[in-house]
Amino acid sequence: MDTEARLRVNENGRVVIPASFRKALDINAGDELLLRLENDELRITTLKRRLERARRRIRRYIKPGRSLAEELIAERREAAKRE
């Protein structure tokens, strides 16, 4: 797969992401994309990839079998009892 492509912006400000790039990034019709300016460059990723990257970072600090969601729910239930 090429790692660089040359594109033209149309009158509406649109560009077409080449199929090889969409395939490599697992971008499908209807996917939500995130755009970020970084050092004068436009970076594109999908919401699902961003969430997975965040999950991988968090997993490094969480012991296997521990559920932060379950802990949060338990905390909220306790707080509701005290109200």
PyMOL Python script that loads the backbone (N, CA, C, O; Angstrom):
from pymol import cmd

cmd.read_pdbstr("""\
ATOM      1  N   MET A   1       0.831  -1.182   0.000  1.00  0.00           N
ATOM      2  CA  MET A   1       0.000   0.000   0.000  1.00  0.00           C
ATOM      3  C   MET A   1       0.877   1.246   0.000  1.00  0.00           C
ATOM      4  O   MET A   1       1.898   1.307   0.684  1.00  0.00           O
ATOM      5  N   ASP A   2       0.461   2.228  -0.774  1.00  0.00           N
ATOM      6  CA  ASP A   2       1.159   3.510  -0.767  1.00  0.00           C
ATOM      7  C   ASP A   2       0.925   4.194   0.575  1.00  0.00           C
ATOM      8  O   ASP A   2      -0.127   4.030   1.192  1.00  0.00           O
ATOM      9  N   THR A   3       1.909   4.957   1.016  1.00  0.00           N
ATOM     10  CA  THR A   3       1.750   5.687   2.272  1.00  0.00           C
ATOM     11  C   THR A   3       1.534   7.170   2.032  1.00  0.00           C
ATOM     12  O   THR A   3       1.440   7.958   2.973  1.00  0.00           O
ATOM     13  N   GLU A   4       1.456   7.539   0.760  1.00  0.00           N
ATOM     14  CA  GLU A   4       1.231   8.934   0.415  1.00  0.00           C
ATOM     15  C   GLU A   4       0.427   8.993  -0.876  1.00  0.00           C
ATOM     16  O   GLU A   4       0.601   8.160  -1.766  1.00  0.00           O
ATOM     17  N   ALA A   5      -0.447   9.977  -0.970  1.00  0.00           N
ATOM     18  CA  ALA A   5      -1.243  10.163  -2.186  1.00  0.00           C
ATOM     19  C   ALA A   5      -1.370  11.651  -2.454  1.00  0.00           C
ATOM     20  O   ALA A   5      -1.364  12.470  -1.534  1.00  0.00           O
ATOM     21  N   ARG A   6      -1.483  11.977  -3.705  1.00  0.00           N
ATOM     22  CA  ARG A   6      -1.667  13.366  -4.105  1.00  0.00           C
ATOM     23  C   ARG A   6      -3.113  13.525  -4.552  1.00  0.00           C
ATOM     24  O   ARG A   6      -3.568  12.820  -5.453  1.00  0.00           O
ATOM     25  N   LEU A   7      -3.840  14.452  -3.922  1.00  0.00           N
ATOM     26  CA  LEU A   7      -5.264  14.638  -4.189  1.00  0.00           C
ATOM     27  C   LEU A   7      -5.547  16.091  -4.532  1.00  0.00           C
ATOM     28  O   LEU A   7      -4.751  16.983  -4.240  1.00  0.00           O
ATOM     29  N   ARG A   8      -6.690  16.309  -5.155  1.00  0.00           N
ATOM     30  CA  ARG A   8      -7.164  17.668  -5.409  1.00  0.00           C
ATOM     31  C   ARG A   8      -8.429  17.900  -4.610  1.00  0.00           C
ATOM     32  O   ARG A   8      -9.258  17.004  -4.451  1.00  0.00           O
ATOM     33  N   VAL A   9      -8.561  19.111  -4.113  1.00  0.00           N
ATOM     34  CA  VAL A   9      -9.763  19.507  -3.395  1.00  0.00           C
ATOM     35  C   VAL A   9     -10.752  20.032  -4.428  1.00  0.00           C
ATOM     36  O   VAL A   9     -10.394  20.858  -5.268  1.00  0.00           O
ATOM     37  N   ASN A  10     -12.014  19.549  -4.370  1.00  0.00           N
ATOM     38  CA  ASN A  10     -12.992  20.026  -5.348  1.00  0.00           C
ATOM     39  C   ASN A  10     -13.596  21.356  -4.903  1.00  0.00           C
ATOM     40  O   ASN A  10     -13.221  21.899  -3.864  1.00  0.00           O
ATOM     41  N   GLU A  11     -14.528  21.873  -5.691  1.00  0.00           N
ATOM     42  CA  GLU A  11     -15.124  23.181  -5.434  1.00  0.00           C
ATOM     43  C   GLU A  11     -15.820  23.247  -4.071  1.00  0.00           C
ATOM     44  O   GLU A  11     -15.904  24.319  -3.472  1.00  0.00           O
ATOM     45  N   ASN A  12     -16.310  22.128  -3.588  1.00  0.00           N
ATOM     46  CA  ASN A  12     -17.011  22.080  -2.307  1.00  0.00           C
ATOM     47  C   ASN A  12     -16.069  21.823  -1.128  1.00  0.00           C
ATOM     48  O   ASN A  12     -16.528  21.672   0.004  1.00  0.00           O
ATOM     49  N   GLY A  13     -14.778  21.771  -1.376  1.00  0.00           N
ATOM     50  CA  GLY A  13     -13.811  21.524  -0.314  1.00  0.00           C
ATOM     51  C   GLY A  13     -13.661  20.052   0.021  1.00  0.00           C
ATOM     52  O   GLY A  13     -13.148  19.705   1.085  1.00  0.00           O
ATOM     53  N   ARG A  14     -14.098  19.194  -0.866  1.00  0.00           N
ATOM     54  CA  ARG A  14     -14.065  17.755  -0.605  1.00  0.00           C
ATOM     55  C   ARG A  14     -12.867  17.087  -1.265  1.00  0.00           C
ATOM     56  O   ARG A  14     -12.375  17.522  -2.305  1.00  0.00           O
ATOM     57  N   VAL A  15     -12.419  16.016  -0.622  1.00  0.00           N
ATOM     58  CA  VAL A  15     -11.394  15.148  -1.204  1.00  0.00           C
ATOM     59  C   VAL A  15     -11.902  13.717  -1.087  1.00  0.00           C
ATOM     60  O   VAL A  15     -12.734  13.416  -0.231  1.00  0.00           O
ATOM     61  N   VAL A  16     -11.407  12.853  -1.932  1.00  0.00           N
ATOM     62  CA  VAL A  16     -11.766  11.435  -1.879  1.00  0.00           C
ATOM     63  C   VAL A  16     -10.573  10.688  -1.302  1.00  0.00           C
ATOM     64  O   VAL A  16      -9.456  10.789  -1.809  1.00  0.00           O
ATOM     65  N   ILE A  17     -10.824   9.940  -0.239  1.00  0.00           N
ATOM     66  CA  ILE A  17      -9.768   9.125   0.356  1.00  0.00           C
ATOM     67  C   ILE A  17      -9.617   7.881  -0.516  1.00  0.00           C
ATOM     68  O   ILE A  17     -10.586   7.148  -0.715  1.00  0.00           O
ATOM     69  N   PRO A  18      -8.422   7.635  -1.035  1.00  0.00           N
ATOM     70  CA  PRO A  18      -8.232   6.473  -1.910  1.00  0.00           C
ATOM     71  C   PRO A  18      -8.639   5.165  -1.227  1.00  0.00           C
ATOM     72  O   PRO A  18      -8.505   5.014  -0.012  1.00  0.00           O
ATOM     73  N   ALA A  19      -9.128   4.244  -2.019  1.00  0.00           N
ATOM     74  CA  ALA A  19      -9.611   2.960  -1.503  1.00  0.00           C
ATOM     75  C   ALA A  19      -8.542   2.226  -0.699  1.00  0.00           C
ATOM     76  O   ALA A  19      -8.855   1.614   0.322  1.00  0.00           O
ATOM     77  N   SER A  20      -7.292   2.275  -1.139  1.00  0.00           N
ATOM     78  CA  SER A  20      -6.230   1.562  -0.407  1.00  0.00           C
ATOM     79  C   SER A  20      -6.037   2.135   0.994  1.00  0.00           C
ATOM     80  O   SER A  20      -5.729   1.397   1.930  1.00  0.00           O
ATOM     81  N   PHE A  21      -6.216   3.448   1.139  1.00  0.00           N
ATOM     82  CA  PHE A  21      -6.105   4.078   2.454  1.00  0.00           C
ATOM     83  C   PHE A  21      -7.303   3.705   3.318  1.00  0.00           C
ATOM     84  O   PHE A  21      -7.150   3.393   4.499  1.00  0.00           O
ATOM     85  N   ARG A  22      -8.502   3.738   2.725  1.00  0.00           N
ATOM     86  CA  ARG A  22      -9.706   3.367   3.481  1.00  0.00           C
ATOM     87  C   ARG A  22      -9.615   1.929   3.954  1.00  0.00           C
ATOM     88  O   ARG A  22      -9.994   1.613   5.081  1.00  0.00           O
ATOM     89  N   LYS A  23      -9.112   1.057   3.090  1.00  0.00           N
ATOM     90  CA  LYS A  23      -8.982  -0.353   3.467  1.00  0.00           C
ATOM     91  C   LYS A  23      -7.965  -0.514   4.593  1.00  0.00           C
ATOM     92  O   LYS A  23      -8.221  -1.242   5.553  1.00  0.00           O
ATOM     93  N   ALA A  24      -6.826   0.147   4.494  1.00  0.00           N
ATOM     94  CA  ALA A  24      -5.777   0.036   5.509  1.00  0.00           C
ATOM     95  C   ALA A  24      -6.253   0.561   6.860  1.00  0.00           C
ATOM     96  O   ALA A  24      -5.850   0.047   7.903  1.00  0.00           O
ATOM     97  N   LEU A  25      -7.104   1.578   6.845  1.00  0.00           N
ATOM     98  CA  LEU A  25      -7.605   2.165   8.089  1.00  0.00           C
ATOM     99  C   LEU A  25      -8.963   1.614   8.496  1.00  0.00           C
ATOM    100  O   LEU A  25      -9.539   2.046   9.494  1.00  0.00           O
ATOM    101  N   ASP A  26      -9.473   0.665   7.726  1.00  0.00           N
ATOM    102  CA  ASP A  26     -10.782   0.060   7.986  1.00  0.00           C
ATOM    103  C   ASP A  26     -11.872   1.128   8.071  1.00  0.00           C
ATOM    104  O   ASP A  26     -12.703   1.114   8.979  1.00  0.00           O
ATOM    105  N   ILE A  27     -11.854   2.052   7.113  1.00  0.00           N
ATOM    106  CA  ILE A  27     -12.867   3.099   7.021  1.00  0.00           C
ATOM    107  C   ILE A  27     -13.956   2.615   6.086  1.00  0.00           C
ATOM    108  O   ILE A  27     -13.689   2.247   4.942  1.00  0.00           O
ATOM    109  N   ASN A  28     -15.187   2.617   6.578  1.00  0.00           N
ATOM    110  CA  ASN A  28     -16.327   2.161   5.798  1.00  0.00           C
ATOM    111  C   ASN A  28     -17.364   3.272   5.684  1.00  0.00           C
ATOM    112  O   ASN A  28     -17.352   4.229   6.458  1.00  0.00           O
ATOM    113  N   ALA A  29     -18.255   3.134   4.714  1.00  0.00           N
ATOM    114  CA  ALA A  29     -19.317   4.121   4.524  1.00  0.00           C
ATOM    115  C   ALA A  29     -20.093   4.279   5.828  1.00  0.00           C
ATOM    116  O   ALA A  29     -20.485   3.290   6.448  1.00  0.00           O
ATOM    117  N   GLY A  30     -20.309   5.508   6.234  1.00  0.00           N
ATOM    118  CA  GLY A  30     -21.058   5.789   7.446  1.00  0.00           C
ATOM    119  C   GLY A  30     -20.203   5.905   8.697  1.00  0.00           C
ATOM    120  O   GLY A  30     -20.704   6.323   9.741  1.00  0.00           O
ATOM    121  N   ASP A  31     -18.919   5.545   8.620  1.00  0.00           N
ATOM    122  CA  ASP A  31     -18.039   5.664   9.785  1.00  0.00           C
ATOM    123  C   ASP A  31     -17.853   7.132  10.141  1.00  0.00           C
ATOM    124  O   ASP A  31     -17.850   8.003   9.271  1.00  0.00           O
ATOM    125  N   GLU A  32     -17.700   7.388  11.426  1.00  0.00           N
ATOM    126  CA  GLU A  32     -17.441   8.738  11.902  1.00  0.00           C
ATOM    127  C   GLU A  32     -15.933   8.951  11.925  1.00  0.00           C
ATOM    128  O   GLU A  32     -15.194   8.170  12.523  1.00  0.00           O
ATOM    129  N   LEU A  33     -15.487  10.017  11.268  1.00  0.00           N
ATOM    130  CA  LEU A  33     -14.065  10.325  11.213  1.00  0.00           C
ATOM    131  C   LEU A  33     -13.742  11.493  12.124  1.00  0.00           C
ATOM    132  O   LEU A  33     -14.577  12.368  12.355  1.00  0.00           O
ATOM    133  N   LEU A  34     -12.524  11.496  12.638  1.00  0.00           N
ATOM    134  CA  LEU A  34     -12.028  12.596  13.448  1.00  0.00           C
ATOM    135  C   LEU A  34     -10.865  13.225  12.697  1.00  0.00           C
ATOM    136  O   LEU A  34      -9.975  12.523  12.216  1.00  0.00           O
ATOM    137  N   LEU A  35     -10.874  14.546  12.599  1.00  0.00           N
ATOM    138  CA  LEU A  35      -9.806  15.281  11.943  1.00  0.00           C
ATOM    139  C   LEU A  35      -9.072  16.096  12.998  1.00  0.00           C
ATOM    140  O   LEU A  35      -9.688  16.661  13.901  1.00  0.00           O
ATOM    141  N   ARG A  36      -7.745  16.151  12.872  1.00  0.00           N
ATOM    142  CA  ARG A  36      -6.956  16.915  13.829  1.00  0.00           C
ATOM    143  C   ARG A  36      -5.818  17.609  13.089  1.00  0.00           C
ATOM    144  O   ARG A  36      -5.151  17.006  12.248  1.00  0.00           O
ATOM    145  N   LEU A  37      -5.607  18.867  13.408  1.00  0.00           N
ATOM    146  CA  LEU A  37      -4.455  19.579  12.886  1.00  0.00           C
ATOM    147  C   LEU A  37      -3.295  19.355  13.838  1.00  0.00           C
ATOM    148  O   LEU A  37      -3.407  19.584  15.042  1.00  0.00           O
ATOM    149  N   GLU A  38      -2.186  18.907  13.286  1.00  0.00           N
ATOM    150  CA  GLU A  38      -1.011  18.644  14.099  1.00  0.00           C
ATOM    151  C   GLU A  38       0.228  19.044  13.317  1.00  0.00           C
ATOM    152  O   GLU A  38       0.528  18.467  12.272  1.00  0.00           O
ATOM    153  N   ASN A  39       0.942  20.029  13.826  1.00  0.00           N
ATOM    154  CA  ASN A  39       2.160  20.518  13.165  1.00  0.00           C
ATOM    155  C   ASN A  39       1.909  20.837  11.693  1.00  0.00           C
ATOM    156  O   ASN A  39       2.650  20.384  10.821  1.00  0.00           O
ATOM    157  N   ASP A  40       0.879  21.606  11.423  1.00  0.00           N
ATOM    158  CA  ASP A  40       0.528  22.021  10.055  1.00  0.00           C
ATOM    159  C   ASP A  40       0.143  20.855   9.149  1.00  0.00           C
ATOM    160  O   ASP A  40       0.225  20.975   7.926  1.00  0.00           O
ATOM    161  N   GLU A  41      -0.274  19.736   9.727  1.00  0.00           N
ATOM    162  CA  GLU A  41      -0.732  18.589   8.950  1.00  0.00           C
ATOM    163  C   GLU A  41      -2.114  18.196   9.421  1.00  0.00           C
ATOM    164  O   GLU A  41      -2.470  18.393  10.583  1.00  0.00           O
ATOM    165  N   LEU A  42      -2.888  17.638   8.507  1.00  0.00           N
ATOM    166  CA  LEU A  42      -4.217  17.139   8.822  1.00  0.00           C
ATOM    167  C   LEU A  42      -4.119  15.646   9.073  1.00  0.00           C
ATOM    168  O   LEU A  42      -3.664  14.895   8.210  1.00  0.00           O
ATOM    169  N   ARG A  43      -4.543  15.216  10.250  1.00  0.00           N
ATOM    170  CA  ARG A  43      -4.524  13.788  10.599  1.00  0.00           C
ATOM    171  C   ARG A  43      -5.969  13.316  10.639  1.00  0.00           C
ATOM    172  O   ARG A  43      -6.843  13.993  11.181  1.00  0.00           O
ATOM    173  N   ILE A  44      -6.207  12.145  10.058  1.00  0.00           N
ATOM    174  CA  ILE A  44      -7.552  11.576   9.986  1.00  0.00           C
ATOM    175  C   ILE A  44      -7.536  10.205  10.638  1.00  0.00           C
ATOM    176  O   ILE A  44      -6.653   9.391  10.370  1.00  0.00           O
ATOM    177  N   THR A  45      -8.517   9.953  11.498  1.00  0.00           N
ATOM    178  CA  THR A  45      -8.692   8.643  12.092  1.00  0.00           C
ATOM    179  C   THR A  45     -10.185   8.411  12.280  1.00  0.00           C
ATOM    180  O   THR A  45     -10.995   9.323  12.112  1.00  0.00           O
ATOM    181  N   THR A  46     -10.531   7.200  12.625  1.00  0.00           N
ATOM    182  CA  THR A  46     -11.940   6.916  12.884  1.00  0.00           C
ATOM    183  C   THR A  46     -12.189   6.980  14.384  1.00  0.00           C
ATOM    184  O   THR A  46     -11.273   6.818  15.191  1.00  0.00           O
ATOM    185  N   LEU A  47     -13.431   7.217  14.736  1.00  0.00           N
ATOM    186  CA  LEU A  47     -13.802   7.247  16.147  1.00  0.00           C
ATOM    187  C   LEU A  47     -13.506   5.895  16.792  1.00  0.00           C
ATOM    188  O   LEU A  47     -13.023   5.837  17.923  1.00  0.00           O
ATOM    189  N   LYS A  48     -13.795   4.807  16.073  1.00  0.00           N
ATOM    190  CA  LYS A  48     -13.558   3.475  16.658  1.00  0.00           C
ATOM    191  C   LYS A  48     -12.073   3.237  16.914  1.00  0.00           C
ATOM    192  O   LYS A  48     -11.720   2.614  17.915  1.00  0.00           O
ATOM    193  N   ARG A  49     -11.197   3.718  16.035  1.00  0.00           N
ATOM    194  CA  ARG A  49      -9.752   3.563  16.267  1.00  0.00           C
ATOM    195  C   ARG A  49      -9.293   4.416  17.444  1.00  0.00           C
ATOM    196  O   ARG A  49      -8.460   3.981  18.239  1.00  0.00           O
ATOM    197  N   ARG A  50      -9.829   5.622  17.559  1.00  0.00           N
ATOM    198  CA  ARG A  50      -9.462   6.498  18.679  1.00  0.00           C
ATOM    199  C   ARG A  50      -9.881   5.873  20.005  1.00  0.00           C
ATOM    200  O   ARG A  50      -9.125   5.900  20.976  1.00  0.00           O
ATOM    201  N   LEU A  51     -11.093   5.306  20.043  1.00  0.00           N
ATOM    202  CA  LEU A  51     -11.558   4.660  21.272  1.00  0.00           C
ATOM    203  C   LEU A  51     -10.710   3.437  21.613  1.00  0.00           C
ATOM    204  O   LEU A  51     -10.380   3.215  22.778  1.00  0.00           O
ATOM    205  N   GLU A  52     -10.359   2.650  20.608  1.00  0.00           N
ATOM    206  CA  GLU A  52      -9.534   1.468  20.857  1.00  0.00           C
ATOM    207  C   GLU A  52      -8.158   1.869  21.363  1.00  0.00           C
ATOM    208  O   GLU A  52      -7.610   1.201  22.239  1.00  0.00           O
ATOM    209  N   ARG A  53      -7.590   2.941  20.835  1.00  0.00           N
ATOM    210  CA  ARG A  53      -6.280   3.415  21.299  1.00  0.00           C
ATOM    211  C   ARG A  53      -6.372   3.847  22.767  1.00  0.00           C
ATOM    212  O   ARG A  53      -5.474   3.558  23.558  1.00  0.00           O
ATOM    213  N   ALA A  54      -7.450   4.532  23.125  1.00  0.00           N
ATOM    214  CA  ALA A  54      -7.649   4.943  24.517  1.00  0.00           C
ATOM    215  C   ALA A  54      -7.805   3.728  25.423  1.00  0.00           C
ATOM    216  O   ALA A  54      -7.252   3.693  26.522  1.00  0.00           O
ATOM    217  N   ARG A  55      -8.560   2.730  24.962  1.00  0.00           N
ATOM    218  CA  ARG A  55      -8.744   1.502  25.763  1.00  0.00           C
ATOM    219  C   ARG A  55      -7.414   0.783  25.992  1.00  0.00           C
ATOM    220  O   ARG A  55      -7.156   0.283  27.087  1.00  0.00           O
ATOM    221  N   ARG A  56      -6.571   0.732  24.958  1.00  0.00           N
ATOM    222  CA  ARG A  56      -5.261   0.075  25.108  1.00  0.00           C
ATOM    223  C   ARG A  56      -4.410   0.806  26.149  1.00  0.00           C
ATOM    224  O   ARG A  56      -3.732   0.175  26.960  1.00  0.00           O
ATOM    225  N   ARG A  57      -4.451   2.136  26.119  1.00  0.00           N
ATOM    226  CA  ARG A  57      -3.675   2.917  27.088  1.00  0.00           C
ATOM    227  C   ARG A  57      -4.160   2.655  28.504  1.00  0.00           C
ATOM    228  O   ARG A  57      -3.351   2.497  29.418  1.00  0.00           O
ATOM    229  N   ILE A  58      -5.454   2.609  28.690  1.00  0.00           N
ATOM    230  CA  ILE A  58      -6.026   2.411  30.021  1.00  0.00           C
ATOM    231  C   ILE A  58      -5.750   1.004  30.528  1.00  0.00           C
ATOM    232  O   ILE A  58      -5.478   0.818  31.714  1.00  0.00           O
ATOM    233  N   ARG A  59      -5.815   0.011  29.646  1.00  0.00           N
ATOM    234  CA  ARG A  59      -5.604  -1.391  30.056  1.00  0.00           C
ATOM    235  C   ARG A  59      -4.259  -1.609  30.739  1.00  0.00           C
ATOM    236  O   ARG A  59      -4.124  -2.513  31.564  1.00  0.00           O
ATOM    237  N   ARG A  60      -3.271  -0.796  30.405  1.00  0.00           N
ATOM    238  CA  ARG A  60      -1.952  -0.944  31.026  1.00  0.00           C
ATOM    239  C   ARG A  60      -2.002  -0.719  32.531  1.00  0.00           C
ATOM    240  O   ARG A  60      -1.147  -1.217  33.264  1.00  0.00           O
ATOM    241  N   TYR A  61      -3.008   0.033  32.998  1.00  0.00           N
ATOM    242  CA  TYR A  61      -3.089   0.403  34.404  1.00  0.00           C
ATOM    243  C   TYR A  61      -4.169  -0.356  35.174  1.00  0.00           C
ATOM    244  O   TYR A  61      -4.313  -0.167  36.382  1.00  0.00           O
ATOM    245  N   ILE A  62      -4.922  -1.205  34.495  1.00  0.00           N
ATOM    246  CA  ILE A  62      -6.032  -1.927  35.115  1.00  0.00           C
ATOM    247  C   ILE A  62      -5.671  -3.408  35.224  1.00  0.00           C
ATOM    248  O   ILE A  62      -5.232  -4.024  34.253  1.00  0.00           O
ATOM    249  N   LYS A  63      -5.858  -3.963  36.406  1.00  0.00           N
ATOM    250  CA  LYS A  63      -5.578  -5.381  36.593  1.00  0.00           C
ATOM    251  C   LYS A  63      -6.606  -6.218  35.843  1.00  0.00           C
ATOM    252  O   LYS A  63      -7.770  -5.827  35.757  1.00  0.00           O
ATOM    253  N   PRO A  64      -6.198  -7.363  35.298  1.00  0.00           N
ATOM    254  CA  PRO A  64      -7.150  -8.241  34.607  1.00  0.00           C
ATOM    255  C   PRO A  64      -8.302  -8.638  35.535  1.00  0.00           C
ATOM    256  O   PRO A  64      -8.095  -8.930  36.713  1.00  0.00           O
ATOM    257  N   GLY A  65      -9.506  -8.644  34.987  1.00  0.00           N
ATOM    258  CA  GLY A  65     -10.690  -9.016  35.756  1.00  0.00           C
ATOM    259  C   GLY A  65     -11.355  -7.860  36.472  1.00  0.00           C
ATOM    260  O   GLY A  65     -12.467  -8.007  36.980  1.00  0.00           O
ATOM    261  N   ARG A  66     -10.697  -6.711  36.522  1.00  0.00           N
ATOM    262  CA  ARG A  66     -11.265  -5.534  37.182  1.00  0.00           C
ATOM    263  C   ARG A  66     -12.130  -4.782  36.181  1.00  0.00           C
ATOM    264  O   ARG A  66     -11.723  -4.579  35.037  1.00  0.00           O
ATOM    265  N   SER A  67     -13.320  -4.368  36.604  1.00  0.00           N
ATOM    266  CA  SER A  67     -14.227  -3.634  35.731  1.00  0.00           C
ATOM    267  C   SER A  67     -14.465  -2.241  36.292  1.00  0.00           C
ATOM    268  O   SER A  67     -15.131  -2.084  37.315  1.00  0.00           O
ATOM    269  N   LEU A  68     -13.925  -1.240  35.628  1.00  0.00           N
ATOM    270  CA  LEU A  68     -14.131   0.133  36.072  1.00  0.00           C
ATOM    271  C   LEU A  68     -15.597   0.525  35.948  1.00  0.00           C
ATOM    272  O   LEU A  68     -16.104   1.308  36.752  1.00  0.00           O
ATOM    273  N   ALA A  69     -16.272  -0.011  34.954  1.00  0.00           N
ATOM    274  CA  ALA A  69     -17.691   0.297  34.769  1.00  0.00           C
ATOM    275  C   ALA A  69     -18.495  -0.221  35.956  1.00  0.00           C
ATOM    276  O   ALA A  69     -19.358   0.485  36.477  1.00  0.00           O
ATOM    277  N   GLU A  70     -18.215  -1.450  36.384  1.00  0.00           N
ATOM    278  CA  GLU A  70     -18.923  -2.020  37.534  1.00  0.00           C
ATOM    279  C   GLU A  70     -18.619  -1.238  38.811  1.00  0.00           C
ATOM    280  O   GLU A  70     -19.502  -1.029  39.642  1.00  0.00           O
ATOM    281  N   GLU A  71     -17.371  -0.810  38.961  1.00  0.00           N
ATOM    282  CA  GLU A  71     -17.005  -0.011  40.140  1.00  0.00           C
ATOM    283  C   GLU A  71     -17.744   1.323  40.142  1.00  0.00           C
ATOM    284  O   GLU A  71     -18.222   1.770  41.185  1.00  0.00           O
ATOM    285  N   LEU A  72     -17.838   1.955  38.982  1.00  0.00           N
ATOM    286  CA  LEU A  72     -18.551   3.230  38.879  1.00  0.00           C
ATOM    287  C   LEU A  72     -20.031   3.047  39.205  1.00  0.00           C
ATOM    288  O   LEU A  72     -20.614   3.853  39.930  1.00  0.00           O
ATOM    289  N   ILE A  73     -20.628   2.004  38.678  1.00  0.00           N
ATOM    290  CA  ILE A  73     -22.046   1.733  38.953  1.00  0.00           C
ATOM    291  C   ILE A  73     -22.257   1.519  40.453  1.00  0.00           C
ATOM    292  O   ILE A  73     -23.213   2.045  41.022  1.00  0.00           O
ATOM    293  N   ALA A  74     -21.379   0.759  41.090  1.00  0.00           N
ATOM    294  CA  ALA A  74     -21.490   0.506  42.521  1.00  0.00           C
ATOM    295  C   ALA A  74     -21.359   1.808  43.309  1.00  0.00           C
ATOM    296  O   ALA A  74     -22.109   2.036  44.258  1.00  0.00           O
ATOM    297  N   GLU A  75     -20.408   2.663  42.919  1.00  0.00           N
ATOM    298  CA  GLU A  75     -20.238   3.955  43.588  1.00  0.00           C
ATOM    299  C   GLU A  75     -21.485   4.818  43.448  1.00  0.00           C
ATOM    300  O   GLU A  75     -21.914   5.457  44.409  1.00  0.00           O
ATOM    301  N   ARG A  76     -22.065   4.838  42.252  1.00  0.00           N
ATOM    302  CA  ARG A  76     -23.269   5.640  42.019  1.00  0.00           C
ATOM    303  C   ARG A  76     -24.450   5.131  42.830  1.00  0.00           C
ATOM    304  O   ARG A  76     -25.247   5.918  43.342  1.00  0.00           O
ATOM    305  N   ARG A  77     -24.560   3.816  42.945  1.00  0.00           N
ATOM    306  CA  ARG A  77     -25.645   3.233  43.749  1.00  0.00           C
ATOM    307  C   ARG A  77     -25.486   3.610  45.214  1.00  0.00           C
ATOM    308  O   ARG A  77     -26.465   3.937  45.886  1.00  0.00           O
ATOM    309  N   GLU A  78     -24.267   3.566  45.702  1.00  0.00           N
ATOM    310  CA  GLU A  78     -24.013   3.951  47.098  1.00  0.00           C
ATOM    311  C   GLU A  78     -24.340   5.433  47.310  1.00  0.00           C
ATOM    312  O   GLU A  78     -24.945   5.807  48.315  1.00  0.00           O
ATOM    313  N   ALA A  79     -23.936   6.257  46.361  1.00  0.00           N
ATOM    314  CA  ALA A  79     -24.224   7.689  46.472  1.00  0.00           C
ATOM    315  C   ALA A  79     -25.727   7.935  46.446  1.00  0.00           C
ATOM    316  O   ALA A  79     -26.219   8.803  47.167  1.00  0.00           O
ATOM    317  N   ALA A  80     -26.461   7.194  45.633  1.00  0.00           N
ATOM    318  CA  ALA A  80     -27.915   7.356  45.536  1.00  0.00           C
ATOM    319  C   ALA A  80     -28.580   6.957  46.847  1.00  0.00           C
ATOM    320  O   ALA A  80     -29.573   7.564  47.246  1.00  0.00           O
ATOM    321  N   LYS A  81     -28.044   5.946  47.518  1.00  0.00           N
ATOM    322  CA  LYS A  81     -28.599   5.522  48.808  1.00  0.00           C
ATOM    323  C   LYS A  81     -28.463   6.611  49.864  1.00  0.00           C
ATOM    324  O   LYS A  81     -29.326   6.771  50.728  1.00  0.00           O
ATOM    325  N   ARG A  82     -27.348   7.368  49.778  1.00  0.00           N
ATOM    326  CA  ARG A  82     -27.088   8.421  50.764  1.00  0.00           C
ATOM    327  C   ARG A  82     -27.884   9.689  50.498  1.00  0.00           C
ATOM    328  O   ARG A  82     -27.937  10.572  51.354  1.00  0.00           O
ATOM    329  N   GLU A  83     -28.497   9.794  49.342  1.00  0.00           N
ATOM    330  CA  GLU A  83     -29.247  11.019  49.003  1.00  0.00           C
ATOM    331  C   GLU A  83     -30.616  11.034  49.621  1.00  0.00           C
ATOM    332  O   GLU A  83     -31.368  11.990  49.432  1.00  0.00           O
TER     333      GLU A  83
END
""", "prot")
cmd.dss("prot")
cmd.show_as("cartoon", "prot")
cmd.util.cbc("prot")
cmd.orient("prot")
